[in-house]
Amino acid sequence: MQFFLDIIERLFGDVKALSLAKIAIILVVLATFEAVFPNAARYLFNFLWQVIYQSSPLWLPLILGVLFWTSWLRYIRANFLYDPKQGTVLLEVRLPQAIDRSPKAMELALNAIHNTAGQSTWYDTYVLGKSRPEFSLEIVSIEGQVRFFVRSRAFYKDSVEAAFYSQYPGIEIHEVPDYTEDVPYFDYNKVALHSFEYKYPFDKKAGKTFHAYPIRTYIDFELDKDPKEEYKVDPITPMLEFLGSLGPGEQLWLQFIIRAYKEPQTRGSIFDVFDFRKEGALDIKNLRDKLKQERATLQEGQLEYSRVPSKEEAERISDVDRKLGKQVYEVAARSVYIAKPPENFKPRALPIMALFFKGVSYPGLNSIGIQKDTSIDFPWQDFNNIRANVKRRKFLNAYRRRAAFFQHANNIESMFMSPEELATIYHFPGQVAGTPGLDRITSKKAAPPADLPR
């Protein structure tokens, strides 16, 4: 049976299709059994029905309880997140001609908006549906014009502006209409679309994702030392150059939806919650245990000692320690490439989008790869692009909603990042980024003279 399931998985490559195939195989086996042994099959089916019917007071309340609980959480969270009284704002950040701040400034700004309020008690979470504040950090290219945005709840607008102005005094922040309204829904006759969602890689050997392992950060690129512009190596420059190269009818949207990671509660918690710092401490222990397993034996006295870690190994352990010592965000990353009309679609964009974060990969520790996208592997898996178009609608809807941690999130996986890592892949570039389409302020603001008459 497993042989046939493996063939089906290779042909269809879809979890739902594989589940339907399993059900079909079971039904075929039961039908064959009934045809060959009709009396035994009738007796067996009657017996199984009696067992299911008689035991229903035990399992039926559990199933109904799970369905009710799931529906209840979806309802109260949607009621809270999409409450018109709460509202959201989209802020565009316009950059000055010169930015002489390193990504450390963005790290400090992200530290300033790190907020775990909203889920103080189980009552707030499971009765009122409250959630921690979410922010969406976005880099957008519309026909080659590159712009930076931040989306937040209206209540936190002042906090976001204060955090960014404090570190980047020369910028301008304006509330603007949502650019995604330009594509309110997916119509394959009018729009060509491809989307990616990103995640940390899953280690099959360890059976888990190492969230505590960091990617390369601006410190590894020595941007924390504020070198001269001609000596800077900014990891997001290749991405910005590509965004600036888009032509007429092309758009590319990139978003990082973030919320502050909250330490699991020791009391009042109903479900087991992923403990990032506990997992991280275990990961460091495993790194050190690998060194202890490589022992050398002295000839005199047969004394054993642990091998001294190399410089590279010591740096890796130090980097993980540094990440665990910082505040942490849950991060969901998603990109969407759009061409209007479909004739403007350029396939060259897709491999570049898939490798947006290759520059921050840290060999031996972590990287950011693809979780899933809107493509279909084989043509026989999708008749007349029906499945592909459904996926495109879901991805577009999830982006427009800035959905990440609750319903409508398209099952996107979160990454646990420190502000240092997040500032590496989202910050305001200096003159090292010479992208022509990077929208900058043409003039510089200055305070009025102190002796100006009132």
N, C-alpha and C positions, 0 to 999 in steps of 0.2 A: 504493500500500500504506500509506503514511504517513497518507493521508486516512482510511482505515478505522481505523487504530490511534488516531488522534486522537478519532474518534467513540466507540470502545470506551472510551478513557480517560475521556471526559466522562460516559459512561453508568455505568461501573463504578467509576472513581476509585480503583482499587486496584492496587498494583504486581504482586501475584501474579496477579490476574485479567488484567492487561495482558500478562504473560509467557505465560500460557496461551493468550491470544488470538493472540499472535505464533506460537506453536507450531502452533495450529490453522490459521492462515493458510498457514504453510509446508507443512503436511500436505495441505491442499486444493490448493495449487499443484502439489505433487508428484503427487498422485493425478490431477489433470487432465492433467499432462504425460504420465503413463503411459498414460492412456486415449487420448490423441491420437497419441502416438508410442510404441507399445509396444516396438518393437525397440530404438529409441534409448534408451528409459528402462531397459530390461533391461541394455543394455551399460553405461550410465552408472552404474547401481547396483552392478553387478559391479566396475567399475573403482574406485568409491569404497570399496567394502568391502575390496578388496585393498590400497588405500592405507592405510586405517585399521588393517587387520590387520597389515600388514608394518611399520608405524611404531609399533605398540603398545609395543615395548621402550623407546621414547623417551618417550612421553607417559603410559603407564600407571603407571610408578613415581612420576612427579611427582604424579599425582592421588592415588594411594594414600598418598604421603608427606604431602600436605596434609591428607587425611582423618585420618591417624594423628596428626599434630601437633595438629590442632584437638581431637580427642578426648582426647589426652593432657593438654592444657592444661585442658580442662574437668574432667577427672578429678582432677588433682592440686590444682587450685584449690578444687574442691568438698570434697575430702578435708581441705584445710587450713581452709577457712572454717567448715565445719560439724563440725569435730572436737569431740566432747563434752567432751574434756579442756580445751579452750580456753574455751568457754562465752561467753555474753554476758549483760549486765545492762541493765535499763531503770531509769533513775534519774528520779524525779519531783522537779522543783525547785518548791518552794512559796515564794511571794513574801511579803515583809513588807508591812505596811500602806503604808509609804512607802519609795520607792527614790529616793535623791537622786544617783544616779550616771548619767552620760551613757552613750550606747552605746560610748564609748571604753573603758569598763570591760569590756564584752563583747569588744571587739577585743583587749584585753590577755589576756583569758582564752583566746581562740582562738589567740593567738600562743603561749600556754603549752603548748597541747596539739598544736601543729604538730609532727609527727614523721614523718620519712621512713625510719625504720628498718624492716627486714623484707625489703627487696629490695636488699641490699648488693651481691650478685654475681649473675651469670647462673645460677649453680648454685642459689641460693635461689629465684630466680624461675621457672626452667624445669624444674628437677628436683624441688625440694621443694614448689613451688607457693606459697611464702610471698607475702604482700602487705603493703603498708603498712597501718597501723591506720586503720580507718574509724569515723566517728562519725555518728550520726543525730540532728540537732537537730529537735525536733518540737513543734508547737503543735497542740493537740487540743481540740475542743469536743464534749462529750457532753451532749446535751440542754441546751445553753446554758452549761454549766460549762467554762470555759476553763482549760486546764492546760498546763504546759511540761514536756517530757521531753528526756532525753539518753540515747541508747543507745550502748553501747561494748562492746568485749571486756572480760571480767572482769579481765584483767591490767592494764588501764588505768583501772580504777574509781577508785583512789586519786588518780591524776594528774588525772582530770576533777574530782573533788571538791575537790582542792587549788586547781586553777585557778579554779573558780567561787567558792569560799569566800574566796579571797584578794581578789577584786574586789567581791563582794557578801556582806559579813559577816552580814547579817541574814537570809539565805535559809536554808531547810532542804532537805536532799537526802535522799531515801529511796529504797531499792530497792523496786520495786513489780512486781506481775505485769503481763504484757503486755496492754494494753487491746485489742489486735487479736484476742485470743482470743475476744472477744465475737462476732466474725464469722469463724469459722475457715475457712469456705469460702463461695462464692457460690451461692445458691439463689434463682433469680428468683421463686419462689413465696413466699419469706419476706423477701427483701431487695431493695430498689431501690438501684442504685449508679451513680454516674458519677464518672469520674476524669480528671484532667488531668496531663500532664507538661510541664515548662517548659524553655525554652532561650533563648539569645541569638538574635536574628534572623539569617537568612542573607542576605547581600548578593549578590543575583543579578548586579549589574553588576560587582562585584569578584570574584565567584566564590568567596567564602569568608565565614566568620564572624569578626568582629573581637573576639576574646577579650580583647585588651589594652585595648579601650575600656571605661571604667568606667560604671556606672550612677550615679545621684545617691546620695550618701552622707550620713550624718548631719552631716558637715562642711558640706555645701551647705545643710542645714537649720539650721545654726548651733547644733546640739545639743552641739557640743564646747565651747561657751562656758558651759555649765551655766546657762542662763537660768532665771528663776523658772517654776514650774509653769504659771502662767497665760499665759506667753508662749511655751511650747514648742509646736512643730509636729512631731509624731511621725508619720512616714510609715506606721507599721504600725497606728496607731489605728483607721482605718476597717476594716481587716481584723479587728481584735479586737472591734470593735463588732458586726460581722456575726456572728462566731463566738458572741458572747454572746446573739445574738437567736434562735438555733436553738431549736426547740420540742421537745415530747415525741416520742421515736422517731427524732430526727435526730442524726446525728453527722457531724463533718467533721474529717478528719485531714490535717495538712500536715507534710511532712518535707523536710529538707535533708540529704542524705547527703554527707558531706565526707571527703576524704582529702588529705593534704599533697601538693602538686605536687613532683615530684622532677626536678631538672635532668637532661637526657639524658646518659648516660655517653659519654665520648669513646672508651673502649675496652671491649671485651667486649659490646657491644650487637649483637644479631643483626638486629633490625629497625629501620627508621627511625622515630624517635619524635618526636612533635610538640614543638617547642621554643618554649615560650610566650614567653620573653624575646627570642629571636631574631625571632619574628613581631612582637612588640610594638615592637622597635626599628625594624623595617621599616615598621610602621604609622605611627610618629612621623615617619620620613623621608618617607613619602608625604604626611602632613599638611603638612610644611614645603615639599615640592616643589610642592604646590598654590599656595602663596604665591609661590614663585619664578616660576611660570608667568605670574603676573599682574604684569607689569612695566610701569613708566611711563617715558617718555622725557623727559628735560629738554630744553628748547628750546635752551639754550646748551651747546654741546659735544657734544650727542647722547649723553650718558652714560646708561647704564641702571642701574637699581637695583631691588632686590626690594622689593615693597610691604611696609610695616610691618604686622604682624598687628594686628588689632583686639583690644580687651580680651577679647571673648568667645573669639576664636580662640586668644589666648595662654593663657586659662584652660583651654581644652580640651587644649592640648598639655601644660600643667602638670599637669592631672589624670591624663593617660595616663602621664606621667613618674612621678608619685607612686605610681600603681598598680604600675608596673614595679619601683619601689624597695622594695616590701614583699614579705613572704612571700605565697605563693599557695596556694589550695586548689582542687582539682577538686570541683565541686559538682553534684549531681543533685537536682532539685526535683520533687516529686510531691504531688498532693492527691487525696483520696478523699472523696466525699460519700455517705453511707449513710442510708437510711431503713428502719426496721423498725417495723411491717410496711410493704409498698410503698405503702399508702394515705397514709402520712405524707410521701411524696416531694413536695418543693416545687421546681418548675422555676425559681423566682426565684433559687435558689442558683447556678445554672450560669453566667450572665453575670457575676455577682460574682466567682466563683472564677476565671473567665478573665481578670479584670482586677485580681487581687490585687496585682500589682506595678506597676500603672500609675503610682502616685505616685512611684516611683523612676526612671521613664524619664528619660533625659538626651537631649534633642533634639540631633541632630548627632553623638552618640556611641553610647550603647547603651541597651538596654531588655531586659526579660524578657517573652517572649511564650509562646504555646502551641506545643509541639512536636507533640503529638497528644493525642487523648482517646478516650473509649469510644463516641463517637457514630458513626452511619453517615449519610452525606450524603443518599442518596436511598432511598426504601423498596424499590425494585426491586433494590437492591444486596444485600439481606439478606432471605432468605425465613424467615419465622416467628422473626425475631430470633436466628437461629443464630449469625451472625458477631458480633453485638453482645454476646451472652452469653459467647462465647469470649473476646472482648477484655476484658470485665469480670472474668472469672476471672483472666486474665493480669495485669491491673493490680492487682487485690487481692492476688494471690500475690506480685507483685513488691514491693508495699508491705510486706506482712507479713514478707518475708524481708529487707527493707531492701536490696534488690538494686540496684546501680548500675553497677559497673565490670566485673563478670564475668558469668557465666551467670545466667539467670533475671532479667536486668535489663530485659527487654522493649525492648532497643535504645534505651534512654534516652540522650540526648546530655548530655555534661558541659559545664559552664560553668566558666571559670577566674576565680575571684574572690579579691580580697585580703580579709584579715580585716576591714578597714574596710567593704567592701561587704557582707560576710556579716553583720557586726554591725548594719548598717542594717536588714536584713530579719528578723533574729532577735536580739532583745534583750529584757530584762525592763523593762517600761514603768513609769514613775512614776505619780504621781497624775493626770497629764494623760489617762491612759486610765481613764475612769470606768466601764468596763464592769461592770455588776452581777454578771455571772457569772464574773468573773476571780477565781480562787481565791487568797485571801491569808490569811496567818497572822493570827489575831485577837489574839494577844498577842506581846509582845516579850521575847526572852530577854536575860538579863543575867548577868554573871559573879558568882559568890558573893563576899561581903565578904572582904577579905583577912584580917580578924581572926577569922573564923569558927572555932570550936574544932573540932579533928579528932577 
